[in-house]
Amino acid sequence: MKKRNFNSSKFLTYCVTGMLAISISACNNETIDEVIEEIALEDAETASRSNPVDLSQLQTASHGHGPLGYRQPGYVNQDAYISDNIFEVDNLAYYGDWDSNRIYIIDVDNMQLLTTVEGTGDGPYGIDQQGSNKAYALTRLTESLTIVDNHTLENKGFIDLQHRPRSTNFNANTLLSLVSGGNKAMTSIIRTDMDKVTKVVGIDELTTPHDFGGSLSTGHPLWVSDTHFFMLDRAAREIQLWNRDGQLLSTLDVPTSVHHIFQPPASTMGVHEANVFYAVIEGNQQEQVSPGVLRFHIKHNNLIQTAQVDLHSYDPLNLDITKMGAHHADFHPNGETIYIGSAEGHVFVINKNSMDIEAMVEAGTGAGHTTFLPMRNQAIITNHNSTFVTVIDTDTHQFIQNVDVADSASPDYKSQAHTSGVSLDMKYFYSAASHDGVFYRIDLDSWEVSKTYIGGNLLMGSFIWNGEGINM
């Protein structure tokens, strides 16, 4: 192949994905083929550095804003940061109602139901934003996705799949979205500009994992580069590295199923960290395998483990391993420490460099997601099986207070939703008391809670914020 003196990644983006106002017909087909071939020759390690994905959904990644410009990275439950709809409402929350095949769209600022999207596939759970103009409803009881138009807020039809959907991961560079399998260890690649499946990888067989975290066949998918991605086979207890051509390049065996893979905020990472990843080990209560965090990197096209920390090891005499289980982990905006909750009711703070646990903070049962408030040096912990959220001081890693948000809680259902959001001025925290059918707001100055009854079972969704994601 002839050597080229242009950035092949950018050229391919311009010509193939339509990021600029140029048609595919304007590009020389032979040149496109050569560029695709050139990029395909890159291994995953090189591609993770030279062709990094854009998961930020148009949020700022400016180093000048530092932690004050931090927004939740686009690893799971993706939000968007441009708002344009016929109702002229700036900030919206989307929640699926598992019980009614309906999506509730909420006017966040006015704390009221704006409209509903009816007639989705069965079991709408999460609603993931696919850029600024559409969202996909994860209808986990059907082998399809439901398309939501973000301008008209209407149902725009279905995308048929070979598997039930678990989660998506959207890459703004390529307009491609990964959809991992809910009932099979498979992943579909979708061209979101056409709402069309272009590739399906994995094994077309039903699987049933038995570790902590439920029966879904895969964890959250993740783009590694514009040309490589991870699939998490929960039943096989494997992290799998694939390329867009559908080739399985490497597998990494893990102690139990993995929920998701994550990295520090982009603004805190150097190029040398682009190929380093962290995985949430969910644990197994019956087999007494501790939940934890595993660190690994990509070397050429191989996955290599470099460290692992088990949460139970922090206090083995007092922690009951048969009640522990990890659901989600998040990096502090400084990019140095990891917050991870465990089902028995603690949050563990891990140093990413030493992979040691620096602190353990008491929270509620079902401690799961962490939402950081960087301008306030605080974090809010979603406790899925408790009636309250927990507030932590992120400077000292100390408990501050619990705030009641739900009327009831049980180990048999989620009392609090997976999805939360913080207003761009960082004055309000928003989420849902799932089982109560309530959308709520916490005033972060007074800690007073306001509630609006929506109905249904509001388990997971996403937010659309009218701004580029800079905390003013």
C-alpha positions as CSV (number, residue, x, y, z in Angstrom):
1,M,0.0,0.0,0.0
2,K,1.2,3.5,-0.8
3,K,2.1,5.6,2.2
4,R,-0.3,8.5,2.8
5,N,0.3,11.9,4.4
6,F,-3.2,12.5,5.8
7,N,-5.0,11.4,8.9
8,S,-6.8,8.3,7.7
9,S,-9.2,8.2,10.6
10,K,-10.4,11.7,10.0
11,F,-10.6,11.1,6.2
12,L,-12.7,8.0,6.7
13,T,-15.0,9.8,9.2
14,Y,-15.6,12.6,6.7
15,C,-16.2,10.3,3.7
16,V,-18.1,7.4,5.3
17,T,-20.0,8.7,8.3
18,G,-21.2,12.0,6.9
19,M,-19.9,14.1,9.8
20,L,-19.3,16.9,7.2
21,A,-21.8,18.0,4.6
22,I,-20.3,15.8,1.9
23,S,-21.9,12.8,0.3
24,I,-20.4,9.4,0.0
25,S,-20.5,9.7,-3.8
26,A,-18.1,12.6,-3.6
27,C,-15.4,10.3,-2.2
28,N,-13.3,8.1,-4.4
29,N,-14.3,4.5,-3.7
30,E,-10.8,3.2,-4.4
31,T,-9.4,5.7,-1.9
32,I,-12.0,4.8,0.7
33,D,-11.1,1.1,0.3
34,E,-7.4,1.8,0.7
35,V,-8.1,3.9,3.9
36,I,-10.3,1.2,5.4
37,E,-7.6,-1.4,4.6
38,E,-4.9,0.9,6.2
39,I,-7.0,1.3,9.4
40,A,-7.8,-2.4,9.5
41,L,-4.1,-3.2,9.7
42,E,-3.8,-1.3,12.9
43,D,-3.9,-3.5,16.0
44,A,-6.3,-2.7,18.8
45,E,-3.6,-1.2,21.0
46,T,-2.5,1.2,18.3
47,A,-6.1,2.0,17.2
48,S,-7.1,2.9,20.8
49,R,-4.5,5.7,20.7
50,S,-4.7,6.8,17.0
51,N,-8.5,6.4,16.6
52,P,-10.0,7.0,20.0
53,V,-13.8,6.8,20.3
54,D,-16.0,9.7,21.1
55,L,-18.4,8.6,23.8
56,S,-18.9,12.0,25.3
57,Q,-22.2,12.8,23.4
58,L,-20.9,16.4,22.7
59,Q,-20.0,17.1,26.3
60,T,-16.8,19.1,26.9
61,A,-13.5,17.2,27.2
62,S,-11.6,20.5,27.6
63,H,-8.6,20.3,29.9
64,G,-9.2,23.9,30.8
65,H,-12.4,23.0,32.6
66,G,-10.8,20.2,34.6
67,P,-13.1,18.6,37.1
68,L,-15.6,21.4,36.8
69,G,-16.2,20.4,33.2
70,Y,-16.7,16.8,34.2
71,R,-19.9,15.0,33.0
72,Q,-20.7,11.4,33.3
73,P,-18.7,9.5,30.7
74,G,-20.7,7.6,28.0
75,Y,-20.0,4.1,29.2
76,V,-23.5,3.2,30.2
77,N,-27.0,4.7,30.1
78,Q,-25.9,7.4,27.6
79,D,-27.1,11.0,27.9
80,A,-27.0,13.7,25.2
81,Y,-26.1,17.4,25.4
82,I,-28.0,19.0,22.6
83,S,-31.8,19.7,22.9
84,D,-34.1,20.5,20.0
85,N,-37.7,19.4,20.2
86,I,-41.1,20.6,19.1
87,F,-42.1,21.3,22.7
88,E,-39.2,23.7,23.1
89,V,-38.3,22.1,26.4
90,D,-34.6,22.4,27.3
91,N,-33.9,19.5,29.6
92,L,-35.6,16.1,29.4
93,A,-35.5,12.8,31.2
94,Y,-36.5,9.6,29.4
95,Y,-37.5,6.5,31.4
96,G,-38.8,3.2,30.2
97,D,-41.8,1.5,31.9
98,W,-41.2,-2.2,31.9
99,D,-44.8,-2.9,32.8
100,S,-46.7,-0.9,30.1
101,N,-44.5,-0.8,26.9
102,R,-44.3,2.9,27.3
103,I,-41.6,5.6,27.6
104,Y,-42.2,8.5,29.9
105,I,-40.6,11.8,28.8
106,I,-40.3,14.3,31.6
107,D,-39.8,18.1,31.6
108,V,-36.9,18.2,34.1
109,D,-37.0,21.9,35.0
110,N,-40.8,22.0,35.6
111,M,-40.9,18.5,37.2
112,Q,-43.8,17.3,35.1
113,L,-44.7,14.7,32.5
114,L,-44.3,16.1,29.1
115,T,-45.4,13.2,26.9
116,T,-45.3,9.5,26.4
117,V,-44.0,7.3,23.6
118,E,-46.5,4.4,23.2
119,G,-46.3,1.0,21.5
120,T,-42.7,0.1,22.1
121,G,-41.6,-3.5,22.0
122,D,-42.1,-5.6,25.2
123,G,-40.2,-4.7,28.3
124,P,-38.7,-1.2,27.7
125,Y,-35.9,-0.9,30.2
126,G,-33.2,1.6,29.4
127,I,-33.5,4.4,26.8
128,D,-30.0,5.2,25.4
129,Q,-29.3,8.3,23.4
130,Q,-27.7,7.8,20.0
131,G,-26.3,11.3,19.4
132,S,-28.6,14.3,19.6
133,N,-31.4,13.3,17.2
134,K,-32.6,9.9,18.4
135,A,-32.7,7.3,21.2
136,Y,-33.1,3.6,21.2
137,A,-35.4,1.9,23.7
138,L,-33.9,-1.4,25.1
139,T,-37.0,-3.6,24.9
140,R,-35.5,-6.5,26.7
141,L,-38.4,-9.0,26.2
142,T,-38.3,-8.7,22.3
143,E,-35.6,-9.2,19.7
144,S,-35.8,-5.6,18.6
145,L,-35.1,-2.0,19.5
146,T,-37.7,0.9,19.4
147,I,-36.6,4.1,17.8
148,V,-37.5,7.4,19.4
149,D,-37.3,10.7,17.5
150,N,-35.8,13.3,19.8
151,H,-37.3,16.2,17.9
152,T,-40.9,15.0,17.7
153,L,-40.7,12.7,20.7
154,E,-42.5,10.0,18.7
155,N,-42.1,6.3,18.1
156,K,-40.3,5.9,14.7
157,G,-40.5,2.1,14.5
158,F,-38.3,-0.9,15.2
159,I,-34.9,-2.4,14.4
160,D,-35.1,-6.1,14.3
161,L,-32.3,-8.0,16.0
162,Q,-31.2,-11.7,16.3
163,H,-31.1,-11.3,20.1
164,R,-32.8,-9.4,22.8
165,P,-31.1,-6.0,23.6
166,R,-29.2,-5.5,26.8
167,S,-27.4,-2.2,26.3
168,T,-25.9,0.1,23.6
169,N,-22.7,2.0,23.2
170,F,-22.7,4.9,20.7
171,N,-19.5,6.2,19.0
172,A,-20.1,9.8,17.7
173,N,-17.1,9.5,15.4
174,T,-18.6,6.8,13.2
175,L,-22.3,7.0,14.1
176,L,-22.1,3.3,14.9
177,S,-23.7,1.8,18.0
178,L,-23.1,-1.5,19.7
179,V,-26.1,-3.5,20.9
180,S,-25.2,-6.3,23.2
181,G,-27.4,-9.4,23.8
182,G,-29.8,-9.9,26.6
183,N,-30.5,-13.6,26.0
184,K,-27.5,-14.5,23.8
185,A,-23.8,-13.7,23.9
186,M,-24.0,-11.6,20.8
187,T,-23.5,-8.0,19.7
188,S,-25.0,-6.2,16.8
189,I,-23.4,-3.2,15.1
190,I,-26.0,-0.6,14.0
191,R,-25.5,2.3,11.6
192,T,-27.6,4.9,13.5
193,D,-28.0,7.2,10.5
194,M,-29.9,4.4,8.8
195,D,-31.1,2.4,11.8
196,K,-29.7,-0.6,10.2
197,V,-27.8,-3.6,11.5
198,T,-24.6,-4.0,9.6
199,K,-22.8,-6.8,11.5
200,V,-23.7,-9.4,14.2
201,V,-21.0,-11.2,16.2
202,G,-21.1,-13.9,18.8
203,I,-22.9,-17.3,19.2
204,D,-26.6,-17.6,18.4
205,E,-27.4,-19.7,21.5
206,L,-29.4,-18.9,24.6
207,T,-27.3,-18.5,27.8
208,T,-28.1,-18.1,31.4
209,P,-25.3,-16.6,33.7
210,H,-25.4,-17.5,37.4
211,D,-23.2,-14.9,39.0
212,F,-24.4,-11.8,40.9
213,G,-26.1,-9.3,38.6
214,G,-28.9,-11.3,37.1
215,S,-29.5,-13.4,34.0
216,L,-28.6,-11.1,31.1
217,S,-26.2,-12.8,28.7
218,T,-23.8,-9.9,28.3
219,G,-22.6,-6.8,30.2
220,H,-22.4,-3.3,28.7
221,P,-20.6,-3.2,25.4
222,L,-17.8,-0.7,24.8
223,W,-16.0,0.7,21.8
224,V,-12.2,0.5,22.3
225,S,-11.5,2.5,19.1
226,D,-13.4,3.3,15.9
227,T,-12.6,-0.2,14.8
228,H,-12.5,-2.4,17.9
229,F,-14.9,-3.2,20.8
230,F,-15.4,-5.3,23.9
231,M,-18.2,-7.8,24.4
232,L,-18.7,-9.2,27.9
233,D,-19.9,-12.8,27.9
234,R,-21.3,-13.2,31.4
235,A,-22.1,-16.9,31.2
236,A,-18.6,-17.8,29.9
237,R,-17.0,-15.3,32.3
238,E,-15.0,-13.7,29.5
239,I,-14.0,-10.3,28.3
240,Q,-13.8,-10.5,24.5
241,L,-12.0,-8.2,22.1
242,W,-13.5,-8.0,18.6
243,N,-12.9,-5.9,15.5
244,R,-15.6,-4.4,13.2
245,D,-15.0,-7.1,10.6
246,G,-16.4,-9.6,13.1
247,Q,-13.1,-11.2,14.1
248,L,-12.6,-12.3,17.7
249,L,-9.1,-11.2,18.5
250,S,-8.6,-12.1,22.2
251,T,-10.4,-13.3,25.3
252,L,-9.6,-12.7,29.0
253,D,-10.9,-15.1,31.6
254,V,-12.3,-13.4,34.7
255,P,-13.3,-14.7,38.1
256,T,-17.0,-14.1,37.6
257,S,-19.2,-12.2,35.2
258,V,-18.3,-8.6,34.4
259,H,-20.9,-5.9,34.5
260,H,-19.1,-3.1,32.5
261,I,-15.7,-1.8,31.5
262,F,-14.6,1.8,32.2
263,Q,-11.8,4.3,32.0
264,P,-10.9,7.6,33.8
265,P,-12.4,10.8,32.4
266,A,-10.9,11.6,29.0
267,S,-9.5,15.0,30.2
268,T,-7.4,13.2,32.8
269,M,-5.9,10.5,30.7
270,G,-2.6,10.6,28.8
271,V,-2.0,8.7,25.6
272,H,-0.2,6.0,27.5
273,E,-3.5,5.2,29.3
274,A,-5.7,4.9,26.3
275,N,-5.2,1.1,26.1
276,V,-5.7,0.6,29.9
277,F,-9.2,-0.5,31.1
278,Y,-11.0,-1.4,34.4
279,A,-13.7,-4.1,34.7
280,V,-16.3,-4.6,37.4
281,I,-16.2,-8.2,38.7
282,E,-19.7,-8.8,39.9
283,G,-18.9,-11.7,42.3
284,N,-20.8,-14.8,43.2
285,Q,-22.5,-15.1,46.6
286,Q,-23.2,-18.9,46.5
287,E,-19.6,-19.7,45.4
288,Q,-18.2,-17.1,47.8
289,V,-16.3,-15.2,45.2
290,S,-15.7,-11.6,46.0
291,P,-16.7,-8.7,43.8
292,G,-14.0,-6.3,42.8
293,V,-12.2,-4.4,40.1
294,L,-9.8,-5.9,37.5
295,R,-7.3,-3.8,35.6
296,F,-6.0,-4.9,32.2
297,H,-4.5,-3.5,29.0
298,I,-4.4,-4.2,25.3
299,K,-1.0,-5.2,23.9
300,H,-1.2,-5.4,20.2
301,N,-4.4,-7.5,19.9
302,N,-4.1,-9.3,23.3
303,L,-5.8,-8.7,26.6
304,I,-3.4,-8.8,29.5
305,Q,-4.5,-8.5,33.2
306,T,-2.2,-6.3,35.3
307,A,-4.0,-6.1,38.7
308,Q,-7.1,-7.1,40.6
309,V,-8.6,-5.9,43.9
310,D,-11.2,-8.0,45.8
311,L,-13.6,-5.9,47.9
312,H,-14.0,-8.6,50.6
313,S,-10.3,-8.5,51.3
314,Y,-10.6,-5.0,52.9
315,D,-12.3,-6.4,56.0
316,P,-12.7,-10.2,55.7
317,L,-13.7,-10.6,59.4
318,N,-16.7,-8.3,59.3
319,L,-17.8,-8.3,55.6
320,D,-20.2,-11.2,54.7
321,I,-19.1,-12.4,51.3
322,T,-22.4,-14.2,50.8
323,K,-24.2,-10.8,50.8
324,M,-21.7,-8.9,48.6
325,G,-22.0,-8.2,44.9
326,A,-20.9,-5.3,42.6
327,H,-23.1,-3.6,40.2
328,H,-21.3,-0.4,39.0
329,A,-18.1,1.6,39.4
330,D,-17.2,5.2,38.5
331,F,-14.1,7.2,38.4
332,H,-13.8,10.3,40.5
333,P,-13.4,13.4,38.2
334,N,-9.7,13.6,39.2
335,G,-9.2,10.3,37.3
336,E,-7.3,8.8,40.3
337,T,-9.8,7.0,42.5
338,I,-12.7,4.6,41.7
339,Y,-16.0,4.4,43.7
340,I,-17.7,1.1,43.6
341,G,-20.8,0.0,45.6
342,S,-21.5,-3.5,46.9
343,A,-24.9,-5.0,47.6
344,E,-24.5,-5.5,51.4
345,G,-24.3,-1.7,51.8
346,H,-20.8,-0.2,51.4
347,V,-19.0,1.9,48.9
348,F,-15.3,1.1,48.4
349,V,-12.7,3.7,47.3
350,I,-9.9,2.3,45.2
351,N,-6.6,3.9,44.1
352,K,-6.2,3.1,40.4
353,N,-2.4,3.2,40.6
354,S,-1.8,0.9,43.5
355,M,-5.2,-0.9,43.1
356,D,-5.5,-0.8,46.9
357,I,-8.8,0.1,48.7
358,E,-8.3,3.4,50.5
359,A,-11.6,3.6,52.3
360,M,-14.9,1.9,52.9
361,V,-18.0,4.0,53.4
362,E,-21.3,2.8,54.8
363,A,-24.2,3.2,52.4
364,G,-27.5,1.4,51.9
365,T,-28.3,-2.1,50.7
366,G,-28.0,-2.4,46.9
367,A,-25.4,0.4,46.7
368,G,-24.9,0.8,43.0
369,H,-24.3,3.9,40.9
370,T,-22.2,6.9,42.0
371,T,-23.0,10.4,40.8
372,F,-20.3,12.9,41.4
373,L,-20.8,16.6,42.2
374,P,-17.3,17.9,41.4
375,M,-18.0,21.5,42.2
376,R,-19.2,20.4,45.7
377,N,-16.6,17.7,46.3
378,Q,-19.5,15.3,47.0
379,A,-21.0,12.1,45.5
380,I,-24.5,10.7,45.7
381,I,-24.9,6.9,45.9
382,T,-27.9,5.2,44.5
383,N,-29.0,2.4,46.9
384,H,-31.2,0.1,44.8
385,N,-32.7,-1.8,47.7
386,S,-33.1,1.1,50.2
387,T,-35.4,4.1,50.6
388,F,-32.5,6.6,50.8
389,V,-29.5,7.8,48.8
390,T,-26.2,8.3,50.5
391,V,-24.1,11.5,50.3
392,I,-20.3,11.2,50.6
393,D,-17.5,13.8,50.9
394,T,-15.1,13.0,48.1
395,D,-12.2,14.9,49.6
396,T,-12.2,12.8,52.8
397,H,-14.2,9.8,51.5
398,Q,-16.4,10.1,54.6
399,F,-20.2,9.6,55.0
400,I,-22.2,12.9,55.2
401,Q,-25.8,11.9,55.3
402,N,-28.7,9.8,53.9
403,V,-31.6,11.5,52.1
404,D,-34.9,9.7,51.9
405,V,-36.3,9.5,48.3
406,A,-38.5,6.4,48.2
407,D,-41.5,5.2,50.3
408,S,-40.7,1.5,50.2
409,A,-37.8,-0.9,49.6
410,S,-37.2,-4.6,49.2
411,P,-34.5,-7.0,48.0
412,D,-37.1,-8.2,45.5
413,Y,-37.3,-5.1,43.4
414,K,-35.4,-1.9,42.6
415,S,-36.6,1.0,44.8
416,Q,-34.3,3.4,43.0
417,A,-33.6,3.8,39.3
418,H,-30.3,3.1,37.6
419,T,-30.4,6.6,35.9
420,S,-29.8,9.9,37.6
421,G,-28.7,13.4,36.4
422,V,-27.4,16.6,37.7
423,S,-28.4,20.0,36.4
424,L,-25.6,21.8,34.4
425,D,-25.5,24.5,37.2
426,M,-25.1,21.7,39.7
427,K,-27.9,22.9,41.9
428,Y,-30.2,19.9,41.5
429,F,-29.9,16.1,41.5
430,Y,-32.6,14.1,39.6
431,S,-33.6,10.5,39.6
432,A,-36.6,8.2,40.1
433,A,-38.0,6.1,42.9
434,S,-38.7,3.3,40.5
435,H,-41.2,1.1,42.4
436,D,-43.1,4.2,43.5
437,G,-43.5,5.5,40.0
438,V,-42.0,8.9,41.2
439,F,-39.6,11.3,39.6
440,Y,-37.8,13.3,42.2
441,R,-35.4,16.3,42.6
442,I,-33.0,17.0,45.4
443,D,-32.0,20.6,46.1
444,L,-28.3,20.3,46.6
445,D,-28.2,23.4,48.9
446,S,-31.0,22.6,51.2
447,W,-31.2,18.8,50.5
448,E,-35.0,19.1,50.3
449,V,-36.7,16.5,48.1
450,S,-39.5,17.4,45.6
451,K,-41.5,14.6,44.0
452,T,-43.8,14.2,40.9
453,Y,-45.9,11.1,40.5
454,I,-45.4,9.7,36.9
455,G,-46.7,6.2,37.3
456,G,-45.2,2.9,36.0
457,N,-42.0,1.3,37.0
458,L,-39.2,3.8,36.1
459,L,-36.1,1.7,36.1
460,M,-33.6,3.2,33.6
461,G,-33.3,5.8,30.9
462,S,-31.3,8.9,30.0
463,F,-31.2,12.7,30.1
464,I,-31.0,15.3,27.4
465,W,-29.4,18.5,28.6
466,N,-29.5,21.8,26.6
467,G,-25.8,22.6,26.8
468,E,-22.4,21.3,26.0
469,G,-22.0,19.8,29.4
470,I,-19.9,22.5,31.1
471,N,-20.9,23.0,34.7
472,M,-21.4,26.7,35.0
